[in-house]
Amino acid sequence: MIVNNPNSWNGIHLEGLLMNKFPTITPIPTIRLVRQPKENEDPKMIVRSGCKSTRLITDEFVTINPSADIYKNLRHIVIEAVDMKTAVVNPIDYLDSENEELAMLKDNWTLKDNPQYVTKRLESLSKNMANLKHALKFNQVRTVIFVSHSADTEESNVMVQKCVEFVNRALQREAESNATPSRPVTSVPGFVCRLPNLPCLLEAEERLKEGNPTIVNEARCIRFPPSNKHNGFFIACLKKELLLVTQPELPPDDEEKGAAVPKKAKKAKKGK
């Protein structure tokens, strides 16, 4: 599932790659595009491109039921952030290639302390948090990828970490509510940031350990800073794994009482 992408070409291209990778497997994995089509967009573009498994969903992402049967086989979600695009260095080329809204030009040229800019930024941040939290609610999802073109850490790193911590706490509370004293919770499903197994990212991770970070930060997220050659972007790859739950330690008094009980039992046995 691809959410909030400005155009349908990513889904069309992805289906072509899957058809090349799985030529003998049917059916081809279904690709769902959750987005609002533009006014000048061809409504039949997906069909005319020869796609057979790509579907366009015009509903708001947060209104989709994660527990619906139609999404029980959903494994991966990619979310395109609705942000201020502060890491885009050439907005005109970006508009032309991504079919982005023209309002992006106004945002790019508006002062950051402008009240309208501040309000729109907060609204975008709130929407991104709602979308990411909703994506993490799909039970069968294995990975959630969040993509942003913002240079602001509040709209990328910080926001992702807050959403992950919130969802992981909710999953742990749910598991603990169903636990019993005889079967306490030892592990719960949760999301963690993981890097794709690519040589360039593995090398960047080694540089991070050496104290020379490049494109991988301490949260194990990918950030390309903007330059004269390319736009900047941020990618967080969240993978669902089993996380160990630390059991609360007994206070010192309880530990001493627990250790004294066997000694009394031994003395009573000798008296017999």
N, C-alpha and C positions, 0 to 999 in steps of 0.2 A: 504494500500500500504506500502510495506517495501522496503526501498531504501538502497543500498550499503551494505547489509548484506553479510558477507563472504561466507555463504552457504545457502542452501534452506531449512534447517531443521526447522528454525523458522516458515516459512510459512506452512510447512507440519504439524508441531505440532499445530499451530494456527487453521488450518482447522479441525483437530481432536477435539479440544476443542469446536469449534463452532458447530460441528455436535452433540456433547454431550449436548450442551446447547439448541440447537434449533432442536430437533429430528423431530418435526412435522411441521417445517416451511420450505417451499421451495420457491425460490431457496436459497441455503446457500450463505451468502455474499461472493462476489468474493474477493480473495486475490491476489494481484499483487506483484510479486517480481521483482524489478528493479535492476539488477546486471549483471555482466559479469561472465559467468561460467568459472571454471578453466579448464586447459587442461586435467587433469586426472579425471574430473568429469563425471559421467554417465549422458548423456543428457536426459535419460528417467527416471531418479530417481523419479521425482514428480509423473509421471503416475504409475510407479511400486509401489509407496507407497500407492496407492489407492486414490489419491487426484482427486477430480472432479471439484473443483472451484478455484484451485490455478493456476495462470498463470505466466510464466516467460517472462519478458520484457528485452531485451538486449540493448535497446536504452539508450543513455545518458539521465539522468533524466531531465536535463535542456532543452532538446530538446522536451520534451513532452508538448503538448498544453493543458494548464489548462482549456481552454474553450471547449474542444472537448466533443461531446455528450457521448462518452464512459465513461467519468469521471464525468458525472453530478451527479451520486449517490455516489461518493467517499466522505467518511466522516472522515477517520482517516489516517494519514501518520506517519510512524516511520522511522527516518533517522539515520543510523549508520554513525558516523563521520569517515572521512578518516584523521586520525591524527597520531601522532608519538608514540602513545601507551605508554606514559611515566608512566602511573599508573599501568602497567602490571608488576607484581613482578616475575612471572615465565613464560617467553616467550615461552619456549619449550612446556610446557603443554597447553598454550594458542593456539599455532600453531596446536597442535594435536587435540584439541577439537573444534576449530573454523574454521579449514581449511584456516587459514590466509596465506598471502604471506610470503615466506622465507625472503624477503627483510626486514621484521620487525626485524629480528635478527641483521642485520647490523645497522639499525637505533638505536636499543637498546644499542648497544655497541660503537656507535660513539660519540665522544665528542660533546657537545652541541654548542661549538663555531666553529665547523668545517664548512667551507663555503658550502660544499654540504649539510650538515645537515640543515643549516640555510635556504638555497634555497628551499629544499624540504618541510620544515616546513611552509614557506610562501606560497608555492603552495598549500599545503593541506589546510591551513587556508582560502585561497581565494576560493578553491573549496567548502569547507563546507559552507561558507557564501553564495555562489551562489546557492547551493542546498537548504539551509534553506529559503532564500528569495523566491525561486521558489515555494517551498512547500506552503508558505503562500499566494500565488497568486490563489490557487484553491478556487473558490467562495463557493462551497458547503462543504468545509472541516470544521469540527468542532474542531478537535484537531490535533496538530502536536507535536510529541514526538522526541526530539533530544537526542541521546545517544552517549557518548564519553568515551574513556578510557585514556584520557589525564589528567595529574595532573596540567597542565598549565592553569591558569585562562583565559589567552588570547585566548586559543583555546576552551574555554567552556563558562564560565559566561559572559565575556566581549563580545565575538562574538555573543552570543544569544541576549543580550540586544541591541547591535547595529542593528542587523537584525530586531528585533521587532520594535524598534523606527523608523527605515527607512520605513518599510511596513505600520505601523500605520499612519505615516505622509502622505504617498502616498494615503492611503484610505481616510484620512480627506480632503486632497486637492481635490480629485475626488468628494467627496460629496459636498464640498463647491462650486465647479465649477457648479454644477447642482442646487444649491439653488437659491432662489429669495428673495428680501427684505421682502416680505410679509410672506415668509416661510423660515426663517433662519434655519441653521443646529443646532439641539440640541443634536443629538447623531449620532455616526458613528460606524460601525463594526470595531473591532480591536482585537488584541491578547494580552493576559496577562498570566503570569505564575500562574498556579494553582496546588495545591498538590492533588494527588488522595486521596479518602476518605478511608484511611487505618489507623488502630489504631496506628501503630508504627510511621507513619508520623505525625499524629495529636499530638502525645506525643512529637515528636521532635520539632514541631512548638511551642508548649507551652514552651519548654525549651529555644527556641530561644527568645521568648518574655521575659523570665525571665533573659536573658543575659547569658545563658549557651548553646550555639549552639552545636549540635551534627552532624546530617546528613542533616539538612535543613539549608540553608544559608539565608541571608537577602533578596535575590532575589526570594525566595520561589522555589529554585531549590534543587535537591537532589544530594549530593556528599558523596560517601563513600571513605574515604582515603585508600590507599593501606596498607596492613599489611602482616604479615607472614601467615595468614589464607586465605586471599582472595585478588584478584586484586581490584584496585580502579576503580571507574567509576563515571560518571556524567550524570544526567538525568534532562532534562527540559521539562515540560509538558505545552505546550502552548494551551490555550483554546480561541476560538473565542467568544467574547461577544460584547454587545452594550456599547460603552464608551461615557460618557457625554462630550459634548463640552462646555468649559467655554466661555461665551460671553464677549467680550471686554467691560470694564467699561467706562462710559462717563467721560471726563475730568471735573474738578470742575466748569469751566466756563459754559460748556454746561448744567450741572445739574442746575446751578442757573438760566440760561435762561429758561430752561424747567419749573422750579418752578415758575417763574415770570409771565408766560403767563396766567395761570388761574386767577391770581389776577386782571390783566387788564381787562379781560373779565367780571369779577364780577362788577367792577366799571362802565363799559359801560352799563351793565344791569340796575344798579341803576339809571343812568341818564335818562333812558327811563321811 
